[in-house]
Structures are given as structure tokens and as C-alpha cells.
Amino acid sequence: MKSLTLEQAQIELDAMPPPATMLRSEFDKIHKNLVFDYKGCYSVHLFTKYKCLGPYGPNQQIYYLGFDLTAWVDHHRQESCLIVPSEDIEKYLPDLIAKANTMCPHKNVTELPSSRMFEHNYHCNDCGAEYSTDSSG
């Protein structure tokens, strides 16, 4: 996947339609996964966020929600939020980076059970720190 600049990613986001329900064939034309560089991050990802409303096929309805914006500060620490077209990507990044940087920097972690979908709880086997991430966007 080609890495973009923040400005290029913002142009791509601004060109997207607002959240809506649409046919799978329409959604497939707008579906995007973008990666771009940003200071203080290993990588930043902007992935289409959607829910399938029925079985797969040409008449499947898709609820397009916007985009998951995920800031990776290193290979394993990341934080995400949901944004919609025309929102300013850069206004969200400092908070995402700050939250990801509060997570334990060790790589020897164990994921703990969670009662919530998309919630990921971790325990560091090196220092004993515990933290959570929410991947629902």
C-alpha cells in the first residue's frame, strides 16, 4: 500500500460521500484504505468503516459509516477513532498519539478476556501494566 502525505489523505477523505446506506456495488467504488505519514507516528491508517446489512451479493446493503483513523506510534501501540468526510484529520491525531503513548511500550503483552465487542484489554508480562484499546472506531 502506497504511503501518502497528510495533505493527500485529507484530499481523498474530502472527496468521499457522507455516511449513508448503499448497495454493495456502489460501496465497492468508494471503499478505500489509505496509509500516510505523520510526525510522531510509525504509521497512520484511514480505513473505510462500514456494516453489512444482509448476505453478500449484488443487492447487499452496506451502511457506510465513514473512516477509522488509526495512529500507530510503534509496531504494537495504536489508538483509533471514527471520522467522517470533510472532518479535519489533523485535529484528531494529537489525542490519538497521546493516548497510544500512554500504553506500555513493552512487546511482551497478553490480551485479556473482554465482555465488550471491539474492546481489547492487555497485560504487560514485563512491567505488569494493564491498558485497553477500543477498535470500534
DAFEN-V556310 format. One record per pair of residues at least 24 apart in sequence whose ideal C-beta (glycine too) atoms are under 10 Angstrom apart, sorted by the first residue. I is the first residue (numbers start at 0). J is the second residue. D is the distance in Angstrom with one decimal. If there is no record, write none. Layout:
i:I j:J d:D
i:I j:J d:D
This chain:
i:0 j:32 d:6.6
i:0 j:33 d:8.0
i:0 j:34 d:5.1
i:0 j:42 d:9.8
i:0 j:44 d:8.9
i:1 j:33 d:8.9
i:1 j:34 d:7.4
i:1 j:35 d:9.6
i:2 j:33 d:8.9
i:2 j:34 d:5.1
i:2 j:35 d:6.0
i:2 j:36 d:5.7
i:2 j:42 d:7.7
i:2 j:43 d:9.2
i:3 j:33 d:6.0
i:3 j:34 d:6.9
i:3 j:35 d:4.2
i:3 j:36 d:7.8
i:3 j:43 d:9.4
i:3 j:45 d:8.9
i:4 j:35 d:6.1
i:4 j:36 d:6.7
i:4 j:37 d:9.1
i:5 j:35 d:5.7
i:5 j:36 d:7.4
i:5 j:37 d:5.8
i:5 j:38 d:9.2
i:5 j:43 d:7.9
i:5 j:88 d:6.5
i:5 j:89 d:6.3
i:5 j:92 d:8.4
i:6 j:35 d:8.9
i:6 j:88 d:9.6
i:6 j:89 d:9.6
i:7 j:33 d:8.3
i:7 j:35 d:6.8
i:8 j:33 d:5.2
i:8 j:34 d:8.4
i:8 j:35 d:4.3
i:8 j:36 d:9.4
i:8 j:37 d:9.0
i:8 j:43 d:7.7
i:8 j:44 d:9.7
i:8 j:45 d:5.7
i:8 j:66 d:9.7
i:8 j:68 d:9.3
i:8 j:88 d:6.2
i:8 j:89 d:9.7
i:9 j:35 d:9.0
i:9 j:45 d:9.4
i:9 j:85 d:9.7
i:9 j:86 d:9.4
i:9 j:87 d:7.4
i:9 j:88 d:5.4
i:9 j:89 d:7.7
i:11 j:35 d:9.2
i:11 j:45 d:7.6
i:11 j:66 d:9.6
i:11 j:84 d:9.4
i:11 j:88 d:9.9
i:12 j:45 d:6.6
i:12 j:65 d:9.0
i:12 j:66 d:6.6
i:12 j:68 d:9.0
i:12 j:82 d:7.5
i:12 j:83 d:8.7
i:12 j:84 d:5.5
i:12 j:85 d:7.6
i:12 j:86 d:7.5
i:12 j:87 d:9.3
i:12 j:88 d:6.4
i:13 j:84 d:6.3
i:13 j:85 d:5.8
i:13 j:86 d:9.1
i:13 j:87 d:9.7
i:13 j:88 d:9.6
i:14 j:84 d:7.7
i:14 j:85 d:9.8
i:15 j:45 d:10.0
i:15 j:47 d:8.5
i:15 j:63 d:8.7
i:15 j:65 d:8.2
i:15 j:66 d:7.7
i:15 j:83 d:8.4
i:15 j:84 d:4.0
i:15 j:85 d:8.5
i:16 j:63 d:7.6
i:16 j:83 d:9.9
i:16 j:84 d:6.8
i:17 j:63 d:8.8
i:17 j:65 d:8.4
i:17 j:83 d:6.6
i:17 j:84 d:6.0
i:17 j:85 d:7.8
i:18 j:48 d:8.8
i:18 j:49 d:9.2
i:18 j:62 d:7.8
i:18 j:63 d:5.6
i:18 j:64 d:5.4
i:18 j:65 d:5.3
i:18 j:66 d:9.8
i:18 j:81 d:9.6
i:18 j:83 d:5.8
i:18 j:84 d:8.1
i:19 j:61 d:9.2
i:19 j:62 d:7.9
i:19 j:63 d:5.9
i:19 j:64 d:9.5
i:20 j:49 d:9.9
i:20 j:50 d:9.4
i:20 j:52 d:6.9
i:20 j:60 d:5.6
i:20 j:61 d:7.0
i:20 j:62 d:5.1
i:20 j:63 d:7.5
i:21 j:49 d:9.4
i:21 j:52 d:10.0
i:21 j:59 d:9.9
i:21 j:60 d:7.3
i:21 j:61 d:5.7
i:21 j:62 d:8.3
i:21 j:63 d:6.2
i:22 j:56 d:9.9
i:22 j:57 d:7.4
i:22 j:58 d:6.7
i:22 j:59 d:7.1
i:22 j:60 d:6.7
i:22 j:61 d:7.3
i:23 j:51 d:8.3
i:23 j:52 d:9.8
i:23 j:53 d:9.2
i:23 j:55 d:7.3
i:23 j:56 d:7.1
i:23 j:57 d:6.4
i:23 j:58 d:7.5
i:23 j:59 d:4.1
i:23 j:60 d:7.6
i:23 j:61 d:5.7
i:24 j:56 d:9.9
i:24 j:57 d:5.9
i:24 j:58 d:8.8
i:24 j:59 d:8.8
i:24 j:61 d:9.6
i:25 j:60 d:10.0
i:25 j:61 d:7.9
i:25 j:63 d:8.8
i:26 j:51 d:9.5
i:26 j:59 d:8.6
i:26 j:60 d:9.1
i:26 j:61 d:4.2
i:26 j:62 d:9.3
i:26 j:63 d:6.0
i:27 j:61 d:8.8
i:29 j:61 d:9.8
i:29 j:63 d:7.2
i:29 j:84 d:9.8
i:30 j:61 d:9.0
i:30 j:63 d:8.6
i:31 j:66 d:7.9
i:32 j:66 d:9.4
i:32 j:67 d:9.7
i:33 j:66 d:8.3
i:33 j:68 d:9.8
i:33 j:88 d:9.9
i:34 j:69 d:9.8
i:34 j:71 d:9.7
i:35 j:88 d:8.5
i:37 j:70 d:7.2
i:37 j:71 d:9.8
i:37 j:88 d:8.7
i:37 j:89 d:8.0
i:37 j:92 d:5.8
i:37 j:93 d:9.9
i:37 j:95 d:9.7
i:37 j:96 d:8.1
i:38 j:92 d:8.9
i:38 j:96 d:9.0
i:39 j:70 d:8.3
i:39 j:72 d:6.9
i:39 j:92 d:8.2
i:39 j:93 d:8.5
i:39 j:96 d:5.2
i:39 j:97 d:9.4
i:39 j:99 d:9.6
i:39 j:100 d:8.3
i:40 j:69 d:9.6
i:40 j:70 d:5.2
i:40 j:71 d:6.1
i:40 j:72 d:6.0
i:40 j:73 d:9.0
i:40 j:77 d:9.1
i:40 j:92 d:7.6
i:40 j:95 d:8.7
i:40 j:96 d:6.3
i:40 j:99 d:8.6
i:41 j:70 d:8.8
i:41 j:71 d:4.6
i:41 j:72 d:6.1
i:41 j:73 d:5.2
i:41 j:74 d:6.6
i:41 j:75 d:9.5
i:41 j:76 d:8.7
i:41 j:77 d:8.6
i:41 j:99 d:9.7
i:42 j:69 d:8.5
i:42 j:70 d:8.2
i:42 j:71 d:4.6
i:42 j:72 d:9.3
i:42 j:73 d:9.5
i:42 j:74 d:9.3
i:42 j:77 d:8.8
i:43 j:68 d:7.3
i:43 j:69 d:7.0
i:43 j:70 d:5.4
i:43 j:71 d:7.0
i:43 j:77 d:9.5
i:43 j:88 d:8.2
i:43 j:92 d:7.0
i:43 j:95 d:8.6
i:43 j:96 d:9.2
i:44 j:68 d:7.6
i:44 j:69 d:4.6
i:44 j:70 d:8.3
i:44 j:71 d:7.2
i:44 j:77 d:8.5
i:44 j:79 d:8.5
i:45 j:69 d:7.9
i:45 j:82 d:8.1
i:45 j:88 d:7.2
i:46 j:79 d:9.1
i:46 j:136 d:8.7
i:48 j:79 d:9.5
i:48 j:81 d:5.9
i:48 j:82 d:8.9
i:48 j:83 d:9.3
i:48 j:135 d:9.0
i:48 j:136 d:5.1
i:64 j:136 d:7.5
i:65 j:136 d:8.0
i:66 j:136 d:7.9
i:67 j:134 d:8.0
i:67 j:135 d:8.7
i:67 j:136 d:4.1
i:68 j:92 d:7.7
i:68 j:95 d:7.0
i:68 j:136 d:7.9
i:69 j:95 d:7.6
i:69 j:99 d:9.2
i:69 j:132 d:9.8
i:69 j:134 d:8.4
i:69 j:136 d:8.4
i:70 j:94 d:9.1
i:70 j:95 d:4.0
i:70 j:96 d:5.2
i:70 j:97 d:9.5
i:70 j:98 d:8.7
i:70 j:99 d:6.0
i:70 j:100 d:9.6
i:71 j:95 d:9.5
i:71 j:96 d:9.5
i:71 j:99 d:7.4
i:72 j:96 d:6.0
i:72 j:97 d:9.4
i:72 j:98 d:9.4
i:72 j:99 d:4.4
i:72 j:100 d:5.6
i:72 j:101 d:10.0
i:72 j:102 d:8.2
i:72 j:104 d:8.9
i:73 j:99 d:8.4
i:73 j:100 d:9.3
i:73 j:102 d:9.5
i:73 j:104 d:7.2
i:73 j:106 d:8.8
i:74 j:106 d:7.5
i:75 j:99 d:9.7
i:75 j:102 d:8.4
i:75 j:103 d:9.5
i:75 j:104 d:8.8
i:75 j:105 d:9.0
i:75 j:106 d:5.8
i:75 j:108 d:7.4
i:75 j:121 d:9.2
i:76 j:100 d:7.2
i:76 j:101 d:8.9
i:76 j:102 d:4.6
i:76 j:103 d:8.0
i:76 j:104 d:7.0
i:76 j:105 d:9.9
i:76 j:106 d:9.5
i:76 j:108 d:9.8
i:76 j:121 d:9.8
i:76 j:130 d:9.0
i:76 j:132 d:8.6
i:77 j:102 d:8.6
i:77 j:132 d:7.0
i:77 j:134 d:8.8
i:78 j:102 d:8.2
i:78 j:132 d:6.4
i:78 j:133 d:8.3
i:78 j:134 d:9.6
i:79 j:117 d:9.5
i:79 j:132 d:7.7
i:79 j:133 d:7.2
i:79 j:134 d:6.1
i:79 j:135 d:8.0
i:79 j:136 d:5.5
i:80 j:133 d:9.0
i:80 j:135 d:9.7
i:80 j:136 d:6.4
i:81 j:135 d:7.8
i:81 j:136 d:3.8
i:82 j:136 d:8.5
i:98 j:130 d:9.4
i:98 j:132 d:8.7
i:99 j:130 d:9.8
i:99 j:132 d:8.3
i:101 j:128 d:9.6
i:101 j:130 d:7.2
i:102 j:128 d:7.9
i:102 j:129 d:10.0
i:102 j:130 d:4.8
i:102 j:131 d:9.1
i:102 j:132 d:7.6
i:103 j:127 d:8.8
i:103 j:128 d:3.9
i:103 j:129 d:8.3
i:103 j:130 d:6.3
i:104 j:128 d:9.3
